[in-house]
Amino acid sequence: MQSRLAVAAVAAAALWSAASTAAFAQAKPSIIHMDYATYNPVSLVLKDKGWLEQDLAKDGVKVDWTLSQGSNRALEFLNAGAVDFGSTAGAAALIARSNGNPIYGVYLYSKPEWTALVTLPGSGITRIQDLKGKRVAATIGTDPYIFLLRALDTAGLTDQDIQLVSLQHADGGAALVRKDVDAWAGLDPIMAKVELENHAALFYRNPDFNTYGALNVRREFADRYPSYVVRVLAAYEKARQYSRAHLPEVVSTLASVGQISREVAALQINRRTDLSTSFPGDAFVRSISAAGVVLQRGGQIKPEVDLKALVADYVNPSFARTAVAQP
């Protein structure tokens, strides 16, 4: 009798487990939390057009938008579960993943030249070596910060050779204009604004040191709602393709949201933003891997971390394979 009861109990448990798994797989979120950012112009178009809301309304799923002011803020939101999808630089996300932030990199919204090293006329700074001992503003944990580290590395310097001033992007630009710092690791559109309105000089540029703009998803969300990750990426892809075909409209949207002039927005979009790719493939892997080497050398990624395994763990192109037409 006890044996039959035990068998029945096991069978009932198996049925309950199967039913629970099926219910879990079929679950849908009541709301999807998205970020948007002026450094991610595709997010501005997607939010403005409402295409994601229109698609998800069929399932009764709502969309909530949160402004990210930099990769560091987006990564904080993702780590805290305040957003499900967040816009960052690829290398910034790699550092966060190495520190346990539970994210996948699933889509590329741009290949920008969104950062450079910036100074004002008369500062005496014309090359990286001139930064030694100088006050340099940067937002730690973001692509401009990583760009600064990589630039210093080319001259045999580290962040220990400068006076690093940790400021959020907008505050760093303002500090440069006030001459509270000697140089700034800039970010568009603030960098474009300072360049045009304050005659700032971009004294060190290297497009290859700008890692891609990556859209990240929380792993818990991706594991629970994989079909909705694909739908978000499909909406993003629609917005990216629309943006490529309607750049003047993107400029207007950026100018409005960022409260900047059309000239500043046009400089960012027309001259420093490449929207031609969205699949997180080999080029993206190479880009963040190269950044990772310098970051590990400088201690931003722990020396015991297997860099190749870290990149493979972070980059997850499986959702984009369904949502995006691959090159």
ZADO-1210 file (C-alpha; in nm, 4 decimals, padded with zeros to 6 digits):
<atoms>
<atom x="00.0000" y="00.0000" z="00.0000" code="MET" pos="1"/>
<atom x="00.2756" y="00.2392" z="00.1005" code="GLN" pos="2"/>
<atom x="00.4580" y="00.1537" z="-00.2200" code="SER" pos="3"/>
<atom x="00.1520" y="00.2382" z="-00.4316" code="ARG" pos="4"/>
<atom x="00.1077" y="00.5659" z="-00.2390" code="LEU" pos="5"/>
<atom x="00.4721" y="00.6538" z="-00.2969" code="ALA" pos="6"/>
<atom x="00.4409" y="00.5844" z="-00.6693" code="VAL" pos="7"/>
<atom x="00.1235" y="00.7919" z="-00.6838" code="ALA" pos="8"/>
<atom x="00.2940" y="01.0750" z="-00.4998" code="ALA" pos="9"/>
<atom x="00.5876" y="01.0720" z="-00.7402" code="VAL" pos="10"/>
<atom x="00.3522" y="01.0685" z="-01.0395" code="ALA" pos="11"/>
<atom x="00.1483" y="01.3556" z="-00.8965" code="ALA" pos="12"/>
<atom x="00.4655" y="01.5540" z="-00.8316" code="ALA" pos="13"/>
<atom x="00.5815" y="01.4929" z="-01.1879" code="ALA" pos="14"/>
<atom x="00.2465" y="01.6094" z="-01.3274" code="LEU" pos="15"/>
<atom x="00.2533" y="01.9196" z="-01.1051" code="TRP" pos="16"/>
<atom x="00.6094" y="01.9950" z="-01.2145" code="SER" pos="17"/>
<atom x="00.5198" y="01.9560" z="-01.5822" code="ALA" pos="18"/>
<atom x="00.2124" y="02.1739" z="-01.5427" code="ALA" pos="19"/>
<atom x="00.4129" y="02.4375" z="-01.3566" code="SER" pos="20"/>
<atom x="00.6840" y="02.4378" z="-01.6227" code="THR" pos="21"/>
<atom x="00.4238" y="02.4779" z="-01.8981" code="ALA" pos="22"/>
<atom x="00.2528" y="02.7598" z="-01.7108" code="ALA" pos="23"/>
<atom x="00.5895" y="02.9269" z="-01.6514" code="PHE" pos="24"/>
<atom x="00.6786" y="02.9047" z="-02.0202" code="ALA" pos="25"/>
<atom x="00.3431" y="03.0496" z="-02.1232" code="GLN" pos="26"/>
<atom x="00.3578" y="03.3335" z="-01.8693" code="ALA" pos="27"/>
<atom x="00.3524" y="03.6909" z="-01.9884" code="LYS" pos="28"/>
<atom x="00.4637" y="04.0077" z="-01.8130" code="PRO" pos="29"/>
<atom x="00.2016" y="04.2609" z="-01.7103" code="SER" pos="30"/>
<atom x="00.4454" y="04.5405" z="-01.7934" code="ILE" pos="31"/>
<atom x="00.7838" y="04.5698" z="-01.9659" code="ILE" pos="32"/>
<atom x="01.0210" y="04.8336" z="-01.8303" code="HIS" pos="33"/>
<atom x="01.2320" y="04.9993" z="-02.1007" code="MET" pos="34"/>
<atom x="01.4983" y="05.2657" z="-02.0818" code="ASP" pos="35"/>
<atom x="01.5597" y="05.5433" z="-02.3328" code="TYR" pos="36"/>
<atom x="01.8610" y="05.7710" z="-02.3695" code="ALA" pos="37"/>
<atom x="01.9899" y="06.0542" z="-02.5834" code="THR" pos="38"/>
<atom x="02.2976" y="05.8413" z="-02.6592" code="TYR" pos="39"/>
<atom x="02.0582" y="05.5786" z="-02.7999" code="ASN" pos="40"/>
<atom x="01.8645" y="05.7636" z="-03.0723" code="PRO" pos="41"/>
<atom x="01.6816" y="05.4465" z="-03.1798" code="VAL" pos="42"/>
<atom x="01.5214" y="05.4299" z="-02.8343" code="SER" pos="43"/>
<atom x="01.3913" y="05.7852" z="-02.8808" code="LEU" pos="44"/>
<atom x="01.2270" y="05.6921" z="-03.2101" code="VAL" pos="45"/>
<atom x="01.0790" y="05.3714" z="-03.0681" code="LEU" pos="46"/>
<atom x="00.9347" y="05.5572" z="-02.7700" code="LYS" pos="47"/>
<atom x="00.8029" y="05.8408" z="-02.9858" code="ASP" pos="48"/>
<atom x="00.6322" y="05.6120" z="-03.2389" code="LYS" pos="49"/>
<atom x="00.4726" y="05.3829" z="-02.9805" code="GLY" pos="50"/>
<atom x="00.5277" y="05.0724" z="-03.1952" code="TRP" pos="51"/>
<atom x="00.6145" y="04.8506" z="-02.8990" code="LEU" pos="52"/>
<atom x="00.3020" y="04.9609" z="-02.7128" code="GLU" pos="53"/>
<atom x="00.0888" y="04.8894" z="-03.0185" code="GLN" pos="54"/>
<atom x="00.2257" y="04.5360" z="-03.0530" code="ASP" pos="55"/>
<atom x="00.2048" y="04.4440" z="-02.6852" code="LEU" pos="56"/>
<atom x="-00.1421" y="04.5907" z="-02.6358" code="ALA" pos="57"/>
<atom x="-00.2764" y="04.2804" z="-02.8134" code="LYS" pos="58"/>
<atom x="-00.1626" y="04.0793" z="-02.5097" code="ASP" pos="59"/>
<atom x="-00.2614" y="04.3368" z="-02.2510" code="GLY" pos="60"/>
<atom x="00.1061" y="04.4078" z="-02.1746" code="VAL" pos="61"/>
<atom x="00.2004" y="04.7656" z="-02.0887" code="LYS" pos="62"/>
<atom x="00.5278" y="04.9508" z="-02.1486" code="VAL" pos="63"/>
<atom x="00.6999" y="05.1815" z="-01.9020" code="ASP" pos="64"/>
<atom x="00.9905" y="05.4103" z="-02.0016" code="TRP" pos="65"/>
<atom x="01.2774" y="05.5340" z="-01.7808" code="THR" pos="66"/>
<atom x="01.5433" y="05.7861" z="-01.8865" code="LEU" pos="67"/>
<atom x="01.9034" y="05.6647" z="-01.8553" code="SER" pos="68"/>
<atom x="02.1676" y="05.9375" z="-01.8288" code="GLN" pos="69"/>
<atom x="02.4624" y="05.7067" z="-01.8959" code="GLY" pos="70"/>
<atom x="02.5693" y="05.3432" z="-01.9129" code="SER" pos="71"/>
<atom x="02.6362" y="05.3433" z="-01.5392" code="ASN" pos="72"/>
<atom x="02.2786" y="05.4492" z="-01.4644" code="ARG" pos="73"/>
<atom x="02.1305" y="05.1978" z="-01.7095" code="ALA" pos="74"/>
<atom x="02.3365" y="04.9200" z="-01.5517" code="LEU" pos="75"/>
<atom x="02.2248" y="05.0234" z="-01.2043" code="GLU" pos="76"/>
<atom x="01.8629" y="05.0100" z="-01.3208" code="PHE" pos="77"/>
<atom x="01.9156" y="04.6639" z="-01.4726" code="LEU" pos="78"/>
<atom x="02.0883" y="04.5287" z="-01.1641" code="ASN" pos="79"/>
<atom x="01.8086" y="04.6570" z="-00.9406" code="ALA" pos="80"/>
<atom x="01.5327" y="04.5273" z="-01.1697" code="GLY" pos="81"/>
<atom x="01.4059" y="04.8804" z="-01.2300" code="ALA" pos="82"/>
<atom x="01.4264" y="04.8240" z="-01.6074" code="VAL" pos="83"/>
<atom x="01.4114" y="04.5027" z="-01.8076" code="ASP" pos="84"/>
<atom x="01.6001" y="04.6450" z="-02.1082" code="PHE" pos="85"/>
<atom x="01.8822" y="04.8969" z="-02.0752" code="GLY" pos="86"/>
<atom x="02.1035" y="05.0918" z="-02.3191" code="SER" pos="87"/>
<atom x="02.4770" y="05.0864" z="-02.2557" code="THR" pos="88"/>
<atom x="02.8124" y="05.0737" z="-02.4251" code="ALA" pos="89"/>
<atom x="02.9247" y="04.7177" z="-02.4848" code="GLY" pos="90"/>
<atom x="03.2455" y="04.7466" z="-02.2810" code="ALA" pos="91"/>
<atom x="03.0636" y="04.9069" z="-01.9879" code="ALA" pos="92"/>
<atom x="02.8201" y="04.6151" z="-01.9831" code="ALA" pos="93"/>
<atom x="03.1123" y="04.3714" z="-01.9934" code="LEU" pos="94"/>
<atom x="03.2594" y="04.5223" z="-01.6755" code="ILE" pos="95"/>
<atom x="02.9185" y="04.5034" z="-01.5088" code="ALA" pos="96"/>
<atom x="02.8751" y="04.1399" z="-01.6119" code="ARG" pos="97"/>
<atom x="03.2182" y="04.0578" z="-01.4682" code="SER" pos="98"/>
<atom x="03.0930" y="04.1992" z="-01.1382" code="ASN" pos="99"/>
<atom x="02.7822" y="03.9823" z="-01.1409" code="GLY" pos="100"/>
<atom x="02.5227" y="04.2084" z="-01.3042" code="ASN" pos="101"/>
<atom x="02.2770" y="03.9479" z="-01.4447" code="PRO" pos="102"/>
<atom x="02.2433" y="04.0670" z="-01.8054" code="ILE" pos="103"/>
<atom x="02.2711" y="03.9489" z="-02.1637" code="TYR" pos="104"/>
<atom x="02.3815" y="04.1703" z="-02.4526" code="GLY" pos="105"/>
<atom x="02.1156" y="04.0929" z="-02.7133" code="VAL" pos="106"/>
<atom x="02.1059" y="04.3743" z="-02.9718" code="TYR" pos="107"/>
<atom x="02.3097" y="04.6648" z="-03.1091" code="LEU" pos="108"/>
<atom x="02.1349" y="04.9986" z="-03.1494" code="TYR" pos="109"/>
<atom x="02.4328" y="05.1815" z="-03.3030" code="SER" pos="110"/>
<atom x="02.8028" y="05.1846" z="-03.3784" code="LYS" pos="111"/>
<atom x="02.8805" y="05.5364" z="-03.2625" code="PRO" pos="112"/>
<atom x="03.1798" y="05.7581" z="-03.2285" code="GLU" pos="113"/>
<atom x="03.0144" y="05.9035" z="-02.9226" code="TRP" pos="114"/>
<atom x="03.3207" y="05.9763" z="-02.7136" code="THR" pos="115"/>
<atom x="03.6556" y="06.1534" z="-02.7464" code="ALA" pos="116"/>
<atom x="03.8940" y="06.3388" z="-02.5181" code="LEU" pos="117"/>
<atom x="03.7964" y="06.7039" z="-02.5034" code="VAL" pos="118"/>
<atom x="03.9620" y="07.0251" z="-02.3851" code="THR" pos="119"/>
<atom x="03.9193" y="07.3988" z="-02.4286" code="LEU" pos="120"/>
<atom x="04.1393" y="07.6300" z="-02.6365" code="PRO" pos="121"/>
<atom x="04.4347" y="07.7580" z="-02.4390" code="GLY" pos="122"/>
<atom x="04.4586" y="07.4575" z="-02.2074" code="SER" pos="123"/>
<atom x="04.7946" y="07.3542" z="-02.3525" code="GLY" pos="124"/>
<atom x="04.6638" y="07.0007" z="-02.4035" code="ILE" pos="125"/>
<atom x="04.7117" y="06.8675" z="-02.7553" code="THR" pos="126"/>
<atom x="04.8043" y="06.5013" z="-02.6990" code="ARG" pos="127"/>
<atom x="04.7445" y="06.2255" z="-02.4470" code="ILE" pos="128"/>
<atom x="05.0830" y="06.2731" z="-02.2791" code="GLN" pos="129"/>
<atom x="04.9768" y="06.6265" z="-02.1844" code="ASP" pos="130"/>
<atom x="04.7155" y="06.4813" z="-01.9472" code="LEU" pos="131"/>
<atom x="04.9785" y="06.3728" z="-01.6951" code="LYS" pos="132"/>
<atom x="04.8976" y="06.5367" z="-01.3615" code="GLY" pos="133"/>
<atom x="04.5910" y="06.7123" z="-01.5076" code="LYS" pos="134"/>
<atom x="04.2298" y="06.7095" z="-01.3840" code="ARG" pos="135"/>
<atom x="04.0232" y="06.4914" z="-01.6179" code="VAL" pos="136"/>
<atom x="03.6491" y="06.4410" z="-01.5777" code="ALA" pos="137"/>
<atom x="03.4829" y="06.1116" z="-01.6666" code="ALA" pos="138"/>
<atom x="03.1812" y="05.9035" z="-01.5685" code="THR" pos="139"/>
<atom x="03.3209" y="05.5846" z="-01.4186" code="ILE" pos="140"/>
<atom x="03.1785" y="05.2662" z="-01.5656" code="GLY" pos="141"/>
<atom x="03.0850" y="05.4157" z="-01.9022" code="THR" pos="142"/>
<atom x="03.2371" y="05.4084" z="-02.2505" code="ASP" pos="143"/>
<atom x="03.3978" y="05.7553" z="-02.2173" code="PRO" pos="144"/>
<atom x="03.5742" y="05.6344" z="-01.9022" code="TYR" pos="145"/>
<atom x="03.6860" y="05.3171" z="-02.0779" code="ILE" pos="146"/>
<atom x="03.7923" y="05.5261" z="-02.3790" code="PHE" pos="147"/>
<atom x="04.0047" y="05.7409" z="-02.1460" code="LEU" pos="148"/>
<atom x="04.1754" y="05.4334" z="-01.9982" code="LEU" pos="149"/>
<atom x="04.2495" y="05.2926" z="-02.3438" code="ARG" pos="150"/>
<atom x="04.3794" y="05.6290" z="-02.4664" code="ALA" pos="151"/>
<atom x="04.6092" y="05.6603" z="-02.1649" code="LEU" pos="152"/>
<atom x="04.7310" y="05.3061" z="-02.2248" code="ASP" pos="153"/>
<atom x="04.8494" y="05.3993" z="-02.5748" code="THR" pos="154"/>
<atom x="05.0827" y="05.6543" z="-02.4161" code="ALA" pos="155"/>
<atom x="05.2033" y="05.4232" z="-02.1393" code="GLY" pos="156"/>
<atom x="04.9907" y="05.5997" z="-01.8788" code="LEU" pos="157"/>
<atom x="04.7144" y="05.4873" z="-01.6396" code="THR" pos="158"/>
<atom x="04.4457" y="05.6621" z="-01.4410" code="ASP" pos="159"/>
<atom x="04.7039" y="05.6924" z="-01.1620" code="GLN" pos="160"/>
<atom x="04.8940" y="05.9440" z="-01.3766" code="ASP" pos="161"/>
<atom x="04.6014" y="06.1891" z="-01.3896" code="ILE" pos="162"/>
<atom x="04.3665" y="06.3493" z="-01.1406" code="GLN" pos="163"/>
<atom x="04.0475" y="06.1612" z="-01.2255" code="LEU" pos="164"/>
<atom x="03.7347" y="06.3613" z="-01.1405" code="VAL" pos="165"/>
<atom x="03.4283" y="06.1382" z="-01.1256" code="SER" pos="166"/>
<atom x="03.1285" y="06.3268" z="-01.2639" code="LEU" pos="167"/>
<atom x="02.8143" y="06.2317" z="-01.4514" code="GLN" pos="168"/>
<atom x="02.8377" y="06.3177" z="-01.8231" code="HIS" pos="169"/>
<atom x="02.6485" y="06.6483" z="-01.8164" code="ALA" pos="170"/>
<atom x="02.8359" y="06.7616" z="-01.5058" code="ASP" pos="171"/>
<atom x="03.1678" y="06.6730" z="-01.6668" code="GLY" pos="172"/>
<atom x="03.0869" y="06.8865" z="-01.9709" code="GLY" pos="173"/>
<atom x="02.9808" y="07.1750" z="-01.7472" code="ALA" pos="174"/>
<atom x="03.2987" y="07.1420" z="-01.5395" code="ALA" pos="175"/>
<atom x="03.5088" y="07.1660" z="-01.8547" code="LEU" pos="176"/>
<atom x="03.3278" y="07.4804" z="-01.9687" code="VAL" pos="177"/>
<atom x="03.3811" y="07.6364" z="-01.6232" code="ARG" pos="178"/>
<atom x="03.7487" y="07.5283" z="-01.6390" code="LYS" pos="179"/>
<atom x="03.7095" y="07.3301" z="-01.3175" code="ASP" pos="180"/>
<atom x="03.8815" y="07.0449" z="-01.5032" code="VAL" pos="181"/>
<atom x="04.1473" y="07.0511" z="-01.7726" code="ASP" pos="182"/>
<atom x="03.9961" y="06.7816" z="-01.9937" code="ALA" pos="183"/>
<atom x="03.6886" y="06.5642" z="-02.0196" code="TRP" pos="184"/>
<atom x="03.6076" y="06.2225" z="-02.1611" code="ALA" pos="185"/>
<atom x="03.2991" y="06.3422" z="-02.3472" code="GLY" pos="186"/>
<atom x="02.9732" y="06.1845" z="-02.4564" code="LEU" pos="187"/>
<atom x="02.7369" y="06.2969" z="-02.7297" code="ASP" pos="188"/>
<atom x="02.5169" y="06.4936" z="-02.7516" code="PRO" pos="189"/>
<atom x="02.6766" y="06.6910" z="-02.4657" code="ILE" pos="190"/>
<atom x="03.0154" y="06.6643" z="-02.6357" code="MET" pos="191"/>
<atom x="02.8752" y="06.7965" z="-02.9643" code="ALA" pos="192"/>
<atom x="02.7132" y="07.0864" z="-02.7778" code="LYS" pos="193"/>
<atom x="03.0398" y="07.1850" z="-02.6066" code="VAL" pos="194"/>
<atom x="03.2245" y="07.1489" z="-02.9354" code="GLU" pos="195"/>
<atom x="02.9896" y="07.3784" z="-03.1275" code="LEU" pos="196"/>
<atom x="02.8959" y="07.6294" z="-02.8582" code="GLU" pos="197"/>
<atom x="03.2200" y="07.6538" z="-02.6589" code="ASN" pos="198"/>
<atom x="03.4717" y="07.5796" z="-02.9364" code="HIS" pos="199"/>
<atom x="03.6019" y="07.2781" z="-02.7454" code="ALA" pos="200"/>
<atom x="03.8664" y="07.0689" z="-02.9182" code="ALA" pos="201"/>
<atom x="03.8394" y="06.6927" z="-02.9545" code="LEU" pos="202"/>
<atom x="04.2143" y="06.6460" z="-02.9168" code="PHE" pos="203"/>
<atom x="04.2106" y="06.2659" z="-02.9184" code="TYR" pos="204"/>
<atom x="03.9715" y="06.0637" z="-03.1340" code="ARG" pos="205"/>
<atom x="03.9745" y="05.6940" z="-03.2117" code="ASN" pos="206"/>
<atom x="03.6485" y="05.5483" z="-03.3471" code="PRO" pos="207"/>
<atom x="03.7709" y="05.1925" z="-03.2851" code="ASP" pos="208"/>
<atom x="03.7926" y="05.2628" z="-02.9114" code="PHE" pos="209"/>
<atom x="03.4196" y="05.3438" z="-02.9035" code="ASN" pos="210"/>
<atom x="03.2481" y="05.0125" z="-02.8300" code="THR" pos="211"/>
<atom x="02.9062" y="04.9500" z="-02.9794" code="TYR" pos="212"/>
<atom x="02.5798" y="05.0706" z="-02.8292" code="GLY" pos="213"/>
<atom x="02.4353" y="04.7528" z="-02.6769" code="ALA" pos="214"/>
<atom x="02.0821" y="04.6783" z="-02.5656" code="LEU" pos="215"/>
<atom x="02.0887" y="04.4554" z="-02.2590" code="ASN" pos="216"/>
<atom x="01.8142" y="04.2471" z="-02.1014" code="VAL" pos="217"/>
<atom x="01.7885" y="04.1136" z="-01.7485" code="ARG" pos="218"/>
<atom x="01.8542" y="03.7387" z="-01.7501" code="ARG" pos="219"/>
<atom x="01.5546" y="03.6665" z="-01.5292" code="GLU" pos="220"/>
<atom x="01.3275" y="03.8402" z="-01.7788" code="PHE" pos="221"/>
<atom x="01.4899" y="03.6686" z="-02.0783" code="ALA" pos="222"/>
<atom x="01.4641" y="03.3241" z="-01.9189" code="ASP" pos="223"/>
<atom x="01.1019" y="03.3731" z="-01.8210" code="ARG" pos="224"/>
<atom x="00.9697" y="03.5608" z="-02.1261" code="TYR" pos="225"/>
<atom x="01.1905" y="03.4703" z="-02.4255" code="PRO" pos="226"/>
<atom x="00.9185" y="03.5412" z="-02.6832" code="SER" pos="227"/>
<atom x="00.8788" y="03.8939" z="-02.5460" code="TYR" pos="228"/>
<atom x="01.2508" y="03.9576" z="-02.5775" code="VAL" pos="229"/>
<atom x="01.2158" y="03.8746" z="-02.9469" code="VAL" pos="230"/>
<atom x="00.9184" y="04.1099" z="-02.9791" code="ARG" pos="231"/>
<atom x="01.1055" y="04.3960" z="-02.8130" code="VAL" pos="232"/>
<atom x="01.3999" y="04.3421" z="-03.0484" code="LEU" pos="233"/>
<atom x="01.1675" y="04.3265" z="-03.3488" code="ALA" pos="234"/>
<atom x="01.0219" y="04.6645" z="-03.2483" code="ALA" pos="235"/>
<atom x="01.3743" y="04.8002" z="-03.2010" code="TYR" pos="236"/>
<atom x="01.4696" y="04.6736" z="-03.5444" code="GLU" pos="237"/>
<atom x="01.1695" y="04.8483" z="-03.6972" code="LYS" pos="238"/>
<atom x="01.2741" y="05.1725" z="-03.5254" code="ALA" pos="239"/>
<atom x="01.6371" y="05.1326" z="-03.6376" code="ARG" pos="240"/>
<atom x="01.5439" y="05.0789" z="-03.9998" code="GLN" pos="241"/>
<atom x="01.3002" y="05.3700" z="-03.9874" code="TYR" pos="242"/>
<atom x="01.5711" y="05.5885" z="-03.8330" code="SER" pos="243"/>
<atom x="01.8166" y="05.5078" z="-04.1124" code="ARG" pos="244"/>
<atom x="01.5604" y="05.6167" z="-04.3706" code="ALA" pos="245"/>
<atom x="01.4482" y="05.9304" z="-04.1827" code="HIS" pos="246"/>
<atom x="01.7618" y="06.0878" z="-04.0322" code="LEU" pos="247"/>
<atom x="01.6219" y="06.4464" z="-04.0315" code="PRO" pos="248"/>
<atom x="01.3324" y="06.3229" z="-03.8174" code="GLU" pos="249"/>
<atom x="01.5772" y="06.1512" z="-03.5811" code="VAL" pos="250"/>
<atom x="01.7677" y="06.4787" z="-03.5526" code="VAL" pos="251"/>
<atom x="01.4456" y="06.6625" z="-03.4627" code="SER" pos="252"/>
<atom x="01.3479" y="06.4004" z="-03.2045" code="THR" pos="253"/>
<atom x="01.6915" y="06.4081" z="-03.0416" code="LEU" pos="254"/>
<atom x="01.6907" y="06.7880" z="-03.0339" code="ALA" pos="255"/>
<atom x="01.3499" y="06.7890" z="-02.8656" code="SER" pos="256"/>
<atom x="01.4193" y="06.5185" z="-02.6064" code="VAL" pos="257"/>
<atom x="01.7729" y="06.6351" z="-02.5347" code="GLY" pos="258"/>
<atom x="01.6742" y="07.0035" z="-02.5319" code="GLN" pos="259"/>
<atom x="01.9582" y="07.0855" z="-02.7681" code="ILE" pos="260"/>
<atom x="01.9817" y="07.2686" z="-03.0984" code="SER" pos="261"/>
<atom x="01.9252" y="07.0945" z="-03.4294" code="ARG" pos="262"/>
<atom x="02.2875" y="07.1727" z="-03.5199" code="GLU" pos="263"/>
<atom x="02.4138" y="06.9812" z="-03.2158" code="VAL" pos="264"/>
<atom x="02.1768" y="06.6918" z="-03.2797" code="ALA" pos="265"/>
<atom x="02.2752" y="06.6822" z="-03.6475" code="ALA" pos="266"/>
<atom x="02.6449" y="06.6619" z="-03.5581" code="LEU" pos="267"/>
<atom x="02.5780" y="06.3580" z="-03.3401" code="GLN" pos="268"/>
<atom x="02.3421" y="06.1790" z="-03.5786" code="ILE" pos="269"/>
<atom x="02.4812" y="06.2638" z="-03.9213" code="ASN" pos="270"/>
<atom x="02.8537" y="06.2545" z="-03.8511" code="ARG" pos="271"/>
<atom x="02.9082" y="06.0299" z="-03.5487" code="ARG" pos="272"/>
<atom x="02.6334" y="05.7667" z="-03.5466" code="THR" pos="273"/>
<atom x="02.6294" y="05.4529" z="-03.7619" code="ASP" pos="274"/>
<atom x="02.2932" y="05.2736" z="-03.7624" code="LEU" pos="275"/>
<atom x="02.3838" y="05.0168" z="-04.0269" code="SER" pos="276"/>
<atom x="02.4073" y="04.7093" z="-03.8046" code="THR" pos="277"/>
<atom x="02.2113" y="04.5601" z="-03.5170" code="SER" pos="278"/>
<atom x="02.3161" y="04.1948" z="-03.4866" code="PHE" pos="279"/>
<atom x="02.5609" y="04.1316" z="-03.1973" code="PRO" pos="280"/>
<atom x="02.8016" y="03.9205" z="-03.3977" code="GLY" pos="281"/>
<atom x="03.1759" y="03.8736" z="-03.4401" code="ASP" pos="282"/>
<atom x="03.2629" y="04.2419" z="-03.4837" code="ALA" pos="283"/>
<atom x="03.0933" y="04.3234" z="-03.1544" code="PHE" pos="284"/>
<atom x="03.2739" y="04.0371" z="-02.9808" code="VAL" pos="285"/>
<atom x="03.6091" y="04.1598" z="-03.1131" code="ARG" pos="286"/>
<atom x="03.5363" y="04.5165" z="-03.0048" code="SER" pos="287"/>
<atom x="03.4496" y="04.4413" z="-02.6433" code="ILE" pos="288"/>
<atom x="03.7219" y="04.1740" z="-02.6183" code="SER" pos="289"/>
<atom x="03.9861" y="04.4305" z="-02.7160" code="ALA" pos="290"/>
<atom x="03.8490" y="04.6702" z="-02.4551" code="ALA" pos="291"/>
<atom x="03.8441" y="04.3881" z="-02.2023" code="GLY" pos="292"/>
<atom x="04.2186" y="04.3267" z="-02.2406" code="VAL" pos="293"/>
<atom x="04.2981" y="04.6857" z="-02.1386" code="VAL" pos="294"/>
<atom x="04.0363" y="04.6834" z="-01.8635" code="LEU" pos="295"/>
<atom x="04.1779" y="04.3657" z="-01.7153" code="GLN" pos="296"/>
<atom x="04.5305" y="04.5063" z="-01.7329" code="ARG" pos="297"/>
<atom x="04.4109" y="04.8146" z="-01.5455" code="GLY" pos="298"/>
<atom x="04.2212" y="04.6195" z="-01.2801" code="GLY" pos="299"/>
<atom x="03.8689" y="04.7175" z="-01.3842" code="GLN" pos="300"/>
<atom x="03.8116" y="04.3481" z="-01.4639" code="ILE" pos="301"/>
<atom x="03.9634" y="04.1100" z="-01.2084" code="LYS" pos="302"/>
<atom x="04.2824" y="03.9342" z="-01.3240" code="PRO" pos="303"/>
<atom x="04.1449" y="03.5858" z="-01.2511" code="GLU" pos="304"/>
<atom x="03.8504" y="03.6334" z="-01.4895" code="VAL" pos="305"/>
<atom x="03.8623" y="03.4263" z="-01.8095" code="ASP" pos="306"/>
<atom x="03.8016" y="03.7079" z="-02.0564" code="LEU" pos="307"/>
<atom x="03.6981" y="03.4863" z="-02.3465" code="LYS" pos="308"/>
<atom x="03.4480" y="03.3012" z="-02.1275" code="ALA" pos="309"/>
<atom x="03.3169" y="03.6301" z="-01.9887" code="LEU" pos="310"/>
<atom x="03.2474" y="03.7666" z="-02.3374" code="VAL" pos="311"/>
<atom x="03.0787" y="03.4420" z="-02.4404" code="ALA" pos="312"/>
<atom x="02.8675" y="03.4500" z="-02.1257" code="ASP" pos="313"/>
<atom x="02.7584" y="03.8105" z="-02.1860" code="TYR" pos="314"/>
<atom x="02.6870" y="03.8172" z="-02.5619" code="VAL" pos="315"/>
<atom x="02.3654" y="03.6305" z="-02.6432" code="ASN" pos="316"/>
<atom x="02.2682" y="03.6629" z="-03.0111" code="PRO" pos="317"/>
<atom x="01.9981" y="03.3925" z="-02.9959" code="SER" pos="318"/>
<atom x="01.7072" y="03.6374" z="-02.9633" code="PHE" pos="319"/>
<atom x="01.8361" y="03.8620" z="-03.2415" code="ALA" pos="320"/>
<atom x="01.8639" y="03.5638" z="-03.4749" code="ARG" pos="321"/>
<atom x="01.4856" y="03.5480" z="-03.4698" code="THR" pos="322"/>
<atom x="01.4106" y="03.9203" z="-03.4549" code="ALA" pos="323"/>
<atom x="01.6757" y="04.0665" z="-03.6865" code="VAL" pos="324"/>
<atom x="01.7692" y="03.9938" z="-04.0461" code="ALA" pos="325"/>
<atom x="02.1321" y="03.8920" z="-04.0056" code="GLN" pos="326"/>
<atom x="02.4004" y="04.0306" z="-04.2359" code="PRO" pos="327"/>
</atoms>
